[in-house]
Amino acid sequence: MRFLILMMLVFFLISCENQRNIGDMKYLNGYWQIQKAEIPDVVIKNYKGGLKLDYIEIKDDSTGIRKKVKVSLRNTFKTTPNQEKIKVFEEERNLKLKCKTPYSKWTENILYLSKDSLIIKNQDNKKFYYSKYQIDETKP
């Protein structure tokens, strides 16, 4: 009997390991720096050097925005005038982003999300790997 309970517990823990839920969306807020992109049938593209970030802001109702931000050497931010409206939702026990601009609509899958890392797969099966950008508030 103990063996059966132990096996059920192990199975439960393994099945829950990679699930993301709507409670994890709090980790999306902030500045994200792209590290690399995996594009099907193409070499992996690494992003080094320039500081172009994605800024994501999600409200309690699961809606928000994503916009591009450029960071100067003096740690000042310049945002683009364009932004995407986004909605975080759960589908089949996975987190997804519904994105919308005046020109297009699409859905992205959140493959991994933690306070420091984010992996998104878009509708073209491109995977984007991000790390959380930490603002250095000691610079003038």
Backbone torsions as a table, in degrees:
resi	resn	phi	psi	omega
1	MET	NA	-43.0	179.1
2	ARG	-61.4	-40.4	179.3
3	PHE	-60.5	-43.4	179.4
4	LEU	-62.5	-44.0	179.1
5	ILE	-64.9	-42.7	178.3
6	LEU	-61.7	-43.8	179.0
7	MET	-63.9	-39.5	178.5
8	MET	-65.8	-40.3	178.7
9	LEU	-64.5	-45.2	178.1
10	VAL	-61.4	-45.1	178.4
11	PHE	-59.9	-43.4	179.2
12	PHE	-61.9	-45.8	-179.6
13	LEU	-64.5	-40.5	178.9
14	ILE	-66.1	-41.5	-177.6
15	SER	-69.1	-24.5	-179.3
16	CYS	-90.9	-9.2	-169.9
17	GLU	-58.9	-46.0	-173.2
18	ASN	-100.7	9.2	-178.7
19	GLN	-79.3	139.5	173.8
20	ARG	-114.6	144.9	178.5
21	ASN	-133.3	173.5	-172.9
22	ILE	-59.8	-24.4	176.8
23	GLY	-66.7	-22.6	178.9
24	ASP	-76.3	-10.2	-173.5
25	MET	-63.0	-19.1	178.9
26	LYS	-60.3	-27.3	179.6
27	TYR	-70.2	-18.8	-178.0
28	LEU	-69.2	-29.6	-175.7
29	ASN	-62.9	132.3	175.9
30	GLY	128.4	-166.5	-178.2
31	TYR	-99.6	130.8	-178.6
32	TRP	-122.1	130.3	179.0
33	GLN	-105.6	125.7	-180.0
34	ILE	-72.8	132.9	180.0
35	GLN	-99.6	-42.2	179.2
36	LYS	-161.8	164.3	175.9
37	ALA	-130.9	135.4	174.0
38	GLU	-106.8	114.8	-177.7
39	ILE	-111.0	127.0	-178.4
40	PRO	-54.4	136.7	178.1
41	ASP	64.3	18.2	-180.0
42	VAL	-135.8	155.2	176.4
43	VAL	-63.7	148.8	177.3
44	ILE	-64.1	132.3	179.1
45	LYS	-99.3	119.1	176.2
46	ASN	-94.6	139.6	179.2
47	TYR	-106.2	110.8	179.1
48	LYS	-126.6	154.4	174.3
49	GLY	90.0	-108.5	-171.1
50	GLY	-45.1	141.3	-178.0
51	LEU	-99.6	84.5	171.6
52	LYS	-110.9	126.6	-173.4
53	LEU	-119.9	160.2	166.0
54	ASP	-104.5	127.5	174.8
55	TYR	-102.1	125.4	179.7
56	ILE	-120.1	133.3	177.1
57	GLU	-133.2	116.7	-179.3
58	ILE	-115.9	130.9	178.2
59	LYS	-90.4	174.7	-178.6
60	ASP	-61.2	-24.7	-179.6
61	ASP	-87.0	12.4	177.1
62	SER	74.2	9.3	175.9
63	THR	-105.6	159.1	179.0
64	GLY	-179.4	-156.6	-177.6
65	ILE	-136.1	159.4	169.6
66	ARG	-137.4	131.3	178.1
67	LYS	-142.6	159.4	-179.8
68	LYS	-86.6	140.9	-178.2
69	VAL	-134.4	137.3	174.6
70	LYS	-111.3	134.4	-178.2
71	VAL	-105.3	130.2	177.7
72	SER	-86.6	170.9	177.7
73	LEU	-64.6	-21.6	178.9
74	ARG	-90.0	11.2	177.9
75	ASN	65.2	31.8	172.0
76	THR	-101.3	156.1	-174.3
77	PHE	-113.5	137.7	174.2
78	LYS	-125.0	119.6	-177.7
79	THR	-98.4	153.1	175.0
80	THR	-80.9	155.4	179.9
81	PRO	-72.2	-19.6	-178.4
82	ASN	-84.9	146.7	174.0
83	GLN	-149.6	156.1	177.3
84	GLU	-103.4	138.0	169.4
85	LYS	-84.9	135.1	-179.8
86	ILE	-130.9	153.6	176.3
87	LYS	-134.4	126.7	177.5
88	VAL	-90.2	132.6	177.6
89	PHE	-148.6	161.8	178.1
90	GLU	-102.7	137.4	174.7
91	GLU	-144.7	124.6	-179.1
92	GLU	52.9	43.7	177.7
93	ARG	63.2	26.0	176.0
94	ASN	-129.5	148.9	176.1
95	LEU	-83.9	140.1	178.2
96	LYS	-137.6	159.2	175.3
97	LEU	-115.9	125.9	171.6
98	LYS	-97.0	117.9	-173.3
99	CYS	-112.0	146.4	-177.9
100	LYS	-149.9	133.2	169.8
101	THR	-124.0	175.0	175.7
102	PRO	-62.7	-15.3	-173.1
103	TYR	-108.5	-17.6	-172.2
104	SER	-159.9	161.8	173.6
105	LYS	-135.2	143.1	177.1
106	TRP	-161.0	169.0	178.1
107	THR	-123.2	140.0	177.2
108	GLU	-121.4	146.5	178.4
109	ASN	-99.3	132.7	174.5
110	ILE	-90.5	107.4	-178.0
111	LEU	-82.0	-33.6	179.8
112	TYR	-150.0	139.6	179.1
113	LEU	-149.6	125.8	172.2
114	SER	-141.1	-175.9	-179.8
115	LYS	-68.4	-19.7	-176.8
116	ASP	-116.4	-15.5	-174.0
117	SER	-135.8	150.7	179.7
118	LEU	-147.5	132.9	173.6
119	ILE	-127.5	125.2	-178.9
120	ILE	-122.1	139.1	173.1
121	LYS	-116.2	126.2	-177.4
122	ASN	-92.5	-174.9	-175.5
123	GLN	-68.1	-16.3	177.7
124	ASP	-95.8	12.8	-178.2
125	ASN	63.9	22.1	173.7
126	LYS	-84.8	134.6	177.7
127	LYS	-106.1	133.0	179.4
128	PHE	-117.9	126.2	-178.1
129	TYR	-105.4	124.1	-177.8
130	TYR	-120.9	153.9	167.6
131	SER	-125.0	150.5	-179.6
132	LYS	-67.5	130.8	178.9
133	TYR	-89.7	125.2	179.5
134	GLN	-95.4	124.9	179.2
135	ILE	-79.0	126.6	178.7
136	ASP	-88.7	101.2	-176.3
137	GLU	-83.8	0.9	178.3
138	THR	-85.3	-16.8	179.0
139	LYS	-77.2	145.7	-179.0
140	PRO	-70.5	NA	NA
